[in-house]
Amino acid sequence: MPLEFPSPHEIDRLIGSYAYRDSRHPQSASTHNIVTNWFAARYGAGSCIDEQPFATGDHGDIQNARQNHIVSRAFSGKTLLVGEGNFSFTASLVFGHHVIPMSITSTIHENSRDISDDAKINARKLSRAGVTVFDNVDATHLDRTSHFQKFDTIIFQFPNAGSREPNRGHNPNHVLVRRFLRSAAEHLLQDGEIIVTVINSSYYDGRFRMDEAAEYAGLKNLYAISFFPGDFPSYSHVNTNDEDSALKEHQSFETWVLQP
């Protein structure tokens, strides 16, 4: 008798379950296998951007991907990405690392009418794969988006206020990050994490002042790890005000992991 193919509703329920989110759960491995195989069978070849679609039963890439902290967190439960710009980082997670698309919500601050053609193409492919995509989302006021509940991981890649004018005596990038952290902290599930990737230099460290921003947001635990763009080969970061990319202009980057 053939096995019954799970419905999208059942897969969504499994992704939200403790068995999927907690690797210590006795049914963690079997639950991940069910979700992974479902995604591979349903979305494998038809919705991939890269040239090597995910094959049913192929778990090698997932195991290697989990060596990267961001990818590992994206596998661990519901993930929100803000300030995505052209959606290429989300696309790298879904189509490059095969993170389950139904567990991801990807957002941009701009109106969808104003984004680049590449961004529109990525958004369409992500939506078809099962990612929830929103525009007009202010990362500093996530409470204004009524669709949002809480997430296991909230990610902001290279936040940039797009201005150098001081805001009440503070650097605008510091103000942006601390407001984002405070808003994101209110949308975290238990044991959740906020992830922020920035340029690693003394110049930019002085702009973000991550320790102060974390304290302002009530986040008690934080640490930084290296970020390697090569882990996300299809990621093409663009700056807020122009087409330049931090990945091209700089050589060293770090990812801040922040926890309540």
Residue pairs with C-beta under 8 A, 6 or more apart in sequence:
5 38
5 41
6 14
6 34
6 38
8 102
8 130
11 34
11 35
11 38
11 39
11 102
12 102
14 20
14 31
14 34
14 35
15 35
15 77
15 78
15 100
15 102
15 103
16 77
16 78
17 31
18 25
19 25
19 26
19 27
19 28
19 30
19 31
20 28
20 31
20 32
20 35
20 77
21 76
21 77
21 152
22 28
23 76
25 31
32 75
33 59
35 100
36 59
36 62
36 98
36 100
37 56
37 57
39 54
39 98
39 100
39 101
39 102
40 54
40 55
40 56
40 57
40 58
40 98
41 56
43 101
43 129
43 130
44 53
44 54
44 55
44 56
45 53
47 95
47 125
47 128
47 129
48 54
48 95
49 91
49 95
49 96
49 122
49 125
49 234
50 95
50 96
50 234
54 61
54 98
61 97
61 98
62 75
62 97
62 98
65 71
65 72
65 75
65 97
65 98
66 72
66 75
68 97
68 228
68 231
69 195
69 225
69 255
69 257
70 93
70 155
70 195
70 197
70 227
70 231
70 255
71 93
71 97
71 99
71 231
73 79
73 152
73 153
73 155
73 193
73 195
74 93
74 97
74 99
74 103
74 104
74 153
74 155
75 99
75 100
76 152
76 153
77 103
77 151
77 152
77 153
77 189
78 103
78 104
78 105
78 150
78 151
78 152
78 153
78 189
79 93
79 99
79 103
79 104
79 105
79 151
79 152
79 153
79 154
79 155
80 104
80 105
80 106
80 107
80 142
80 148
80 151
80 153
80 154
80 155
80 187
81 89
81 90
81 104
81 105
81 106
81 107
81 154
81 155
81 156
81 157
82 107
82 109
82 137
82 139
82 142
82 154
82 155
82 156
82 180
82 184
83 107
83 108
83 109
83 139
83 156
83 157
83 158
83 159
84 90
84 106
84 107
84 108
84 157
85 108
85 115
85 119
85 237
85 238
85 240
86 115
86 116
86 118
86 119
86 122
86 236
86 238
87 106
87 108
87 119
87 122
87 123
87 126
87 133
88 118
88 122
88 234
88 235
88 236
88 237
89 155
89 157
89 232
89 235
89 237
90 104
90 106
90 122
90 126
90 131
91 122
91 125
91 126
91 234
91 235
92 232
92 233
92 234
92 235
93 99
93 104
93 232
94 101
94 104
94 126
94 129
94 131
95 125
95 129
95 234
96 232
96 233
96 234
100 130
101 126
101 129
101 130
101 131
102 130
102 131
104 126
104 131
104 132
105 131
105 132
105 133
105 134
105 148
105 151
106 126
106 131
106 132
106 133
106 134
107 133
107 134
107 135
107 137
107 139
107 145
108 115
108 119
108 134
108 135
108 136
108 137
109 136
109 137
109 138
109 139
110 135
110 136
111 135
111 136
112 120
112 123
112 135
115 123
115 135
116 238
118 236
123 133
126 133
127 133
132 147
134 145
134 147
137 145
138 144
138 145
139 156
139 159
139 176
139 180
139 183
139 184
140 176
140 179
140 180
140 182
140 183
141 179
141 183
142 148
142 183
142 184
142 186
142 187
143 183
143 186
143 187
148 187
149 187
150 187
150 188
150 189
150 192
151 187
151 188
151 189
151 192
152 188
152 189
152 191
152 192
152 193
153 192
153 193
153 194
153 195
154 184
154 187
154 188
154 192
154 193
154 194
154 195
155 194
155 195
155 196
155 197
156 180
156 184
156 194
156 195
156 196
156 197
157 196
157 197
157 237
158 197
158 198
158 199
158 237
158 246
159 173
159 176
159 177
159 180
159 196
159 198
159 208
160 173
160 176
160 239
160 240
161 172
161 173
161 175
161 176
161 240
162 172
162 240
162 241
163 172
164 171
164 172
165 172
166 172
167 175
168 175
171 206
171 207
171 208
171 209
173 204
173 207
173 208
174 207
174 208
174 209
174 212
174 213
177 196
177 208
177 210
177 213
178 212
178 213
178 216
178 217
180 196
181 194
181 196
181 213
181 214
181 216
181 217
181 219
181 258
182 216
182 217
182 218
184 194
184 217
185 194
185 217
185 218
185 219
185 260
188 194
188 260
191 259
192 259
192 260
193 257
193 258
193 259
194 219
194 257
194 258
194 259
195 255
195 256
195 257
195 258
196 210
196 255
196 256
196 258
197 227
197 253
197 254
197 255
197 256
198 204
198 208
198 210
198 253
198 254
198 256
199 246
199 250
199 252
199 253
200 224
200 226
200 227
200 250
200 252
200 253
200 254
201 250
201 252
210 222
210 224
210 256
211 222
214 220
214 222
214 258
217 258
218 260
219 258
219 259
219 260
220 259
220 260
221 258
221 259
221 260
222 256
222 257
222 258
222 259
223 256
223 257
224 254
224 255
224 256
224 257
225 254
225 255
225 257
226 252
226 253
226 254
226 255
227 253
227 254
227 255
228 253
229 235
229 247
229 253
235 247
236 245
236 247
237 245
237 246
237 247
238 244
238 245
239 245
239 246
246 253
247 253
